[in-house]
Amino acid sequence: MSQFRKLWLPLVGATLVVSACSNNADNGGNAAATGSASPSASASTSASPSESKSEADLAFEKGKYDPPIEISTVIMPKEYTKGETKENNVHDRWMLETLGLKYKDTWYPAGSDQYKQQLQLALTSGEKLPDFVMVPTDAVLTNQLIDSGQFMPIDELFDKYANATWKGHAEAHPELWYPFTKDGKKWNLPIMEYTDNDDTLLWLREDWMEKLKLEAPKTIADLENIMDKFKNENPDGLAAKNVYPLAISLKNNTNTWMGGLDWLFGAYGSVQEQWNKDANGNLEYGSVNPGAKQALAKLQEWMDKGYIHPDSALWDEGKSAEIWTKGNAGVLPGANWVPDWPAPDLLKNVAGSKYKAYPIPAGPDGLIGTKWQNSGVNSSFMINKDAKHPEAIILYYNYLLDNLANPQVGSPYEYGFAQGYDWDIVDGKPTNDKDKIKDFFDKFPYITGPARIPDLYMKSLVKLADGGTAETPYEKQLATFRKPENWYAAKVVMSQIDIRKQNYFTGAATPTMISKWNLLRQSELETFNKIIYGKLPVDAFDDFVASWKANGGDQVTQEVNDWFKSVSQK
C-alpha cells in the first residue's frame, strides 16, 4: 500500500501514535548514558566533578541538553493546526523544553520524490547536508549514501547510547542490519515498525459462509469448493457471471500487501518475488522454484473457471479490493487492518454483509507459507560525519520509545502527546476520543515518525481477542479504536506465525541486477500472466526458468548469495 497509508493505518487513536514504554518511569523516562565518551562527542570544558564527561554523556544523564543545542534534520510534509507552522508548533516547543533540542537549517521537502531529488542533488553538488538524514526503504539510495563518504558509521554510538528496547529488538533480529551493513560497519539507525502488521490472511464474506453453511477452508481444495459455491450458488442471488470470488492484483507485484498471491505460491513450497532460503541455507529466487509452476497451474484453472476477474492484470492493490467491497467477490487476501480499510466500504455498499479473517490454507502436500514483514523496520536515519552532536537523534528516539510507545498510567503521556490536541478534559474527565475533542489533531511532526515497540501491537490485539481486560493506556486505546474483527485477525496471524517466510535479500542492487533485472522481471510478469490467462501452456514456465537463468539469473543468484554471506557472517 502507499507509504502514507502503511504508516498510519495501525494508529487510529492519538496515543497509539504517541504511546510509551514503562521502563523509565522512576526517572522520567530519561535514558542513562553508559560507557566512556564517544570520540565524536564534544567534551565538557567546565571545571567540576563532571569535567571528565562529554557534553553528550551529561545530556543522557539529565535526559536533555542544557543549555539547548541546535540540530538539523528532514521533516517530511506535515499538517499543522491552531495556526501553527513548521517554525512554531507544539512538537517543536515540546522538543526544546523537554530535550533541549531546536532546529536550524532543517529541510522541509514538499514530498518524497522531491526529497530524493534534493538529496541526490546535494550529494553531487557538495551542498551541506542535515545532521540527521532520513533514508526511505530504498536499497539503491542507501548504498549511494553510504558510498558518498558524507556519513559516519553508527556502531559505537548505537552500542553506547541506544536504550534497551532498541538494542533488544536489534539483538533479536540481527537481519535488520543487513540493508545497512557495508565493509563490516553499520551505517543507518533503524526506526522500528510493528512486526507482522502486513502478514497475509484471507478475508471471507462471512454472511455468505453462514448462509451456505460452509466451514473454514483448511486446504486449497477446501477454498476452491468455497469459491465455487460463492460463484454458482451465490447467497445474494447474484448471477454467476457477476461473481469473481477471488479479489487479486496481477498488475505489478503478486507478492504484495492487498490482493496478493504469496499464500497460494507458499502452498506449493515457494513464496514468489522474494529471496528464500533453500534446503542448504542458500538464497533462491522464489519465482523460479518448481513450486511456482504448480501455483501458476492452479491460477490458470481458477481463471478458466471464472474465480478471478479477467481485468485483474490491470488492477493495482487498491483497485483489487474494490470488487470485494462492491460485493462481487468473496475472498480478499489482506492484512489484519482490513477492518479499518477497505472493509467499511463493503458494509456501506452491501446491506447485511459481514466479513471475517481466516487462516491460510495448506497446499496438497501440507505446505503453507506467506511473505513476512522484515524485521520490524520502517525507515532509517544516517548521521552526517560533520554533525556536532551525532548522538542527539538517539537521545530523541530513546525518549519516544521510553515514554510514548507504551505510556504508563499516571505518566504525562497517559492519554496522548499534548492536551488540547490529541487529548483533553471533557465533562471533567480526560479523554482521547477524537469524536469528543474539538479540533482533534494527532499528526505531530516527529523526526522519526511515531514510536513503536515492534511486537506490542499484535500482542495487545491478541490479548483483547482472548478476552483479556485492557489494562494499560496503550491497550485501552486499542480496545477503543480497533474493531473486534481486527483483534481476531491478529490472533489468526499470530496462530500461524511459523508460516511467515522472510525475504532474505535486502541489499542494494547487485551489478548484474543493475544491468539485467528489469528485463528479467518483465519476462517474469509477462510469462506468468500469459500462463494465468491461458495464453501459454503451464509448461512454458520451464522455458522461462531456463531463459531466466541463462540471461543473468544465475549470476544474480551468485551475487545475492555473496552479499548474504558478507552481511550475515558472525
N, C-alpha and C positions, 0 to 999 in steps of 0.2 A: 504494500500500500504506500501511499505517499509518505515521505518522511515526517511531515507535519502530523498526519493522522496517526501514524505509528507512535509518535511521541506523546500525544495527548489522550488517545482513546482509553488507556488504563487509568486515567486520572480524572475521574468525574467530579471529585469534590476538592475543595480548596486544600484541605490538609492532606489529601492523597498526594498532591503536588509538593506539599511542604511538610512532610512527615519527619520523625526523628528517632534516633536510636537512644537507648536508655543508659548506655554505659557510663556517661559522664555527668549524671545529674548532680552529683555532690559537688562538682567543681564548675558548675555552669556550662558543662559541655566543652570546656576548653581542653584541647589535646595537650598533653605534656610532651615536651621535647625529650629526646633521648640521645645519648652519644655525644661526640665532640662536634665542634663547629664544622659546617660544610666548607670546603675550600673556596666555594664561590660566594659564601655569605659574607656580608660586610661585618667587620668586627666592631664591638663596642669600645669606645675610647674613654668612657667615664672611669674615674678612679674610685672604685667601690668594690665590695665583695664580688660583684658580678662582672668585674673587668675582664675576666678570662673567658667570659661567654660572649658569643657573637650576638649581633642585633637579632638575627633570626632565632637563636635559642631563647633569647629573652621574650621575643614575641610569642613563641609557642608556650612558654611558661605562663605568660599573662593571658594568652588567648587573643591578643591583639597587638598591633603596632602602636607604640606610644613613645614619641609623637607619631602621628599618621604618616604613611608613605604614599607615593604615587605609583600606580601601575598602569599598563596599557594592555588591552586585550581586544577581543572581537565580540560584539553584541549583534546577533542576527535580528532581523525585523521583529519588533515587539509592539504590542499595543500599550497605550497608557490611558489613565483615567484621571478624573478630578482636575483636569487642566495641567497634568504633569507632562513632562517632556523627557527626552533621553538625557538631558543635562540636569534635571531636577525631578526625582521620583522617589517613591517610598523605599524601593530596594536600595538605591544608592545612598540615601540618608541612613538607612539601617547599616549598610556595609561600612560607612565611615564611623558611625557611633559604636558599633559592635566589634568591628575587626580592625579599625584604624586604616582602612584602605580607601583610596579615592582614585578616580580615573584621570589620566592625562594622555592625550594622543591615542585614545581608543578608536578603533574602526567601527563604523556603523553601516555596513553594506546593505543595499536595498533587497538583496535576495541571495540564494545560494549560488546561482550561476554568476552573478556579478562578483560575489566574494571569491570564487575560484579564479576568475579573470584578474581581479585585483591582486590576489596572492601571487599568481604566476608572473604578473607584470612586475610586481615588487621584487621578485627573485631575479628577474633578468635585468632590471634597471638599477638595482642596488638601493632601492628605496628602503628606509628604515622600517623594520617590521615591529609589530607589537611584542611586548614581553611574552605574552601567552597566546599562542595561535591555535584556534580550534581547527581540527582536521576532521572533515566528514569521513564516513566509511568509504574510502576510495584508495585501493591498494597502490595504484599508479601514482596518484598525488602524494601519498605518504612517502613512497620511495623517492620521489623528486625532492621533497622537503628534506629528507634525511641526507641525500647526496648534495644538497645545496651548501652544506657547511655553515649554515646560519643558526643551527640549533645545537643544544648540548644534550648528551645522554642523561637520562634521569635516574639511573641505577642508585647512586649514592643518596640523592635527595629523597627518593621514594623509600629506600630502606631506613633512612634516618627519621623522616617526618610523617609518613603516611600512617593513619590510625589503624587500629586493629581490624575494623570492619573491612577496610580497603585491602589491607595486606592479607587478611584471612581469605577473602574471595580470590585474590590473585594466586595464593598458595594452593587453593583447592582446584583452581582452573589455570594451570600454567600455560595452556594453549592460548589464553587471551593475549599473551605477549608475542605470539608468532608473527602477527602483521607488523609489529613494531620493533622487531629484533634484526639487527644487521651488524656484521663484524663483531659479534659477541656482546653487543651492547643494546640496551633498551632505550628507545628514543621518544616514546609517547606515553603520557599518563592516561590510562584507560578510565573513561567515565562510565559508571555502571548503569545497567539496564535490568529490568525484570527478566529473569530467566523463564523459559518455557511459555512466554506470553504469546508467541506466534505458533506454537506447536499445533499440528493439524488434528482435527477430529471431524466427524461428519454431523451436519445439522439436518435432521429429517423433519418433514411435516408430520408432527405428532398427531394432529387431528386425522390425517389420512391413515396413519399407523393404527390408531384406535378403531376407526370405522371399518378397516379391513381386517382387524383382529390379527395384526402381524407382530411377530416377536423381533427382538433386536437381532440384527444380522451378525452372526459370528464368523461367517466366511464370505468370500467374494460371491460364491454361488448363492448364498442367502440374500445378499444385496441385489443380485440380478433378479431374483424372484420378486423382491420388493419393488424394484423399478418396473418390472413387467406389469405388476398389478397397479402401480401408480398410473401407468400409461393406459392400460387396456381395461381396467376396472375402476376408473377414477372416481373417488368418493364424492367429488364436487360435480360429477356429471359432465366433465369436460371430454370432448371428443379426443380420441387417441392422437389425431393429427395435431392437436393443440397442446399436447403434453410431451415435454422432453425432460425426463426425470432427473438427469444429472446435469447440474449447472457448472460448467468448467470454462476456463480460458485457454485457448491454444495460440494466442497471438504472438507473444514474445517469449515467455517462460512458462513451463508447466510445473516447475518446482517453485511455487510461489505462495503468497500469503492469502489468497482468496481464489476459489475455483481451481486449486492446484491438483496435481495428479501424483504427488510424491507417494501418497498412501497406496496407490494402485501399483506403481513400479516396485514399491517396497514389498508388496505382497508376492512378488516374484524374485525377491532377493537383491534388488539394486535400486537405490534412490538416484534418479536421473539428474543431470545438470549439476552434479557436485562430485567432489573427490572423496571417495570412501576408502576404507581400509579393506584390503583383500585378506585371504586366509593367512598370508605370510607377513601381514603387517605393512605391506607396501600400499601406496596410494593408486587407486584405479578410478578412471572417469566412469561414473555410473551409467551414462547413456550408451556405452559400448559393451557393457556387461551382457552376457547372453539372456539374463532375466528380462532385460528391456524388450527383447523380441517378443516374449510371451505377453508382456503388458501391452505392446502395440497390437498384437493379435486380438487381445480382448477388447481394446478400444475400437478396432475396426469392426468387430462383431457388434459392439454397442451402437456404433454409428449406423450400421446397417439396420439394426432393429429400431432405430429412432429414439434411443435413450439419450442421445446427445444432439443438441441443436446444430444444424448444418452451418450456422453463422458463427460458431464458436471460435473459428480461426480468425475472425475479425474482432473478437472481444478481448479487451484487457480485463484486469481483475475486477474492477468496479462494475464494469458492464456485465460480467458473467453473473454477478449476484442479482441483477435486475430480473432475470427470468424466474428466479426463486421468489423474490419479493412481489412479483406481479401475480404469483400463483400458478405458474405454468411448469414449475419444476418442484421436485420433492426432496432432492438431496443436494446440499451445498457444502463442499469441503471448506472449512474455515477454522478460525481460532476461537479461543474461549470468549472473546469480547464481542462476538456476533450479536448477542442480545442488545448491545448499545448501538451497533450499526452493522449490518443494514436491517436487522430483524424488525425494528419498529415500522418500517415501510411495509413489511408483509402484513402485520396486524392492521395497519391502516387500509391497505388495499384489498384484503380478503377477509370478509366478515367471518368470525368463528374460527379463524386459523390459529394453530398452535405449532410450536416448534420445540425440539429437544436435541441435546447433544448425545451422540452415540460413539462408542469406541471404534477404533479402526479394525476392520475385519481381516481375517487371515487369508492367505492365498492357498492354493491346492496342496501345497507341501507344508502348511502350517507357518509359513513365514509372514512376518508383519514388520513394517518399517515406515517411518516418515522422516522428513527433514527435522533439524533441530536448530533453534536459535543459538548461535555460537556464544558461549562463554559469558553471557550477561554483560556485553559491552555495547554501548550505543554510539559513542564517538570517542575522540581522544584530543589531548592538548599536547603541543610541543612547546618547549621553553627556549626563547631566544638566548643565544650564548652571551649576549650583551646585557641581559636583564640584571638590574642592580639587586633585585630581591627575587631570585628564581624560586624560592620556597613559598612565596606568598600565595600562589594558587593552591598549594597543598593545605595551607592553613585555612583558606576559604572553603575548600571542598570537605576537609575534615569536619569543619563546623556544621556544614549542611548535613553530612552523614550522621554526626553525633546528635544533632538537635532537631532536624527537620524531617528525617527519613522515617522516624518511628517515635513520635514525641511521647513523653511520659505525662501521666496525669499531674496537673499542677505546674507543668512547665510553661514558659511564655508562649509556646507554640502548640499547646494542647488543642486549641480549636482552629488554628490557622497561623498564617505568617504575620498578618497585620490587621489589627482591629479597624473596622470601618471599610475594609476591602474584602477579604475572604472570610471574615467572621465578625460578629458584632453582638451587642447586648440587645435582645429584642424581647419585649414584655418581661424585662427583669432577668432574663436568662441568656447565657452565652449560646450562640448557635452559629453553625456554618452552613445552614440550609440556604442555598442560593435563592430559593423561592421566597424566603422571608427577609433577605437582606437587600435594601435599596442600593442599586448600582453595584451589585456583587461583581467582584473582579479578582481573578486569581492568576493572571498571566504575567507574573513578575519576571523581570529580565535577569534571571540568574545567569552568571557567567557560564556555568557548566550545565545549565538546564536543571530540572528538578532532581533532588537527591533520591536515589532509590537503592534499597538493600535488595540484591538480586533475587533471593528466594522468598522474601517476605510476602509478596503479593499472592503467589499461588498457595503458600502455606496458610495464609489467613483465610483465603476463599475456601479452601478445603475444610478448615476448622468450622466455618459457617455452614458449609454443606453437610457436615457431620452432626449438625445440631448444637455446636458449641456456642457459648454465650460470647458476644462481642465485649471484650473487657478493656482493651487498650484504646486510646484515641484513634489509632490507625484502623483497628478492627471495627470500631463504631462507624468510621467513615465508610468503610467497605459495605457494612451492613445497610447503611442508609442509601448509598449511591449506586451500588451494584445490584443487579437483579438476581433473584434466586436461580434463574436459568444459567446465569453466569457462574454462580457458586458451584452448581452441579457440574458445569462444563469443566471447571478447574479440577474437580475431583476425577472426572473422566480422564483428563490429560495426565494427571499425576498417577493414576492407576495403571497407565501404560508407559511410564517413564522409560522403561528399558527398551522400548522400540524406537526411540528417537536416535537418528543417525547424524553424526556430525559431519560437516563439510571440513575436511582437514586442510585444504589449501586456502590460505587467507593472505598469501603474499602478493607482491607486485607481479604484473605480467612477466613471464619469462621471455627470453629472447625470441624463441620460436612462437610463443603466443602473440607477441607484438606483430610479427610478420604474417602469421597464418591463422590465428584463432578466429578472426571474423569470418573467414571462408569456411573453416571447419564448423562453426556454429550455424552458418547459413545452410550448409549442406545437411546438418542435423535437423534443423527445423523443417526444411523443405521435405526431406525424406520421411520424417516422422508424420508430418501432416498428410503427405500423399498416401502413406500406408493406412493411417487412420481413416481417410476418406475413400479408401478402396481404389485409388488411382495407381497404386503399386501393390504387388503381392507382398505378403509378410516376409518372404524370403529375400526381398530387396534389402532388408536390414543387414544381411550378411555381406552384401556388396558394399553397403555404406560403411560398415566397420573396417573392411579391408582397405577401402579408399581412405578412410579417416586415419588409419594407422600409417599408410604409405605416404600421405600428404602432410605429414607433420605431427600427427597424433602420438606416434611412438616417441618422437623426440620431445614433445611437450611432456609426456608422461615421465620420461627420464629426468627432465629439468625440474618438474614438480617434486619428484622423489628426492632429488639432490637438495632442493630447498628445504623440504620437510626434515631431512636428516640434519641439516645445518642449524635449524632453529629448535629441534626437539632433543638434540643430544644433551645429556647432562654435563 
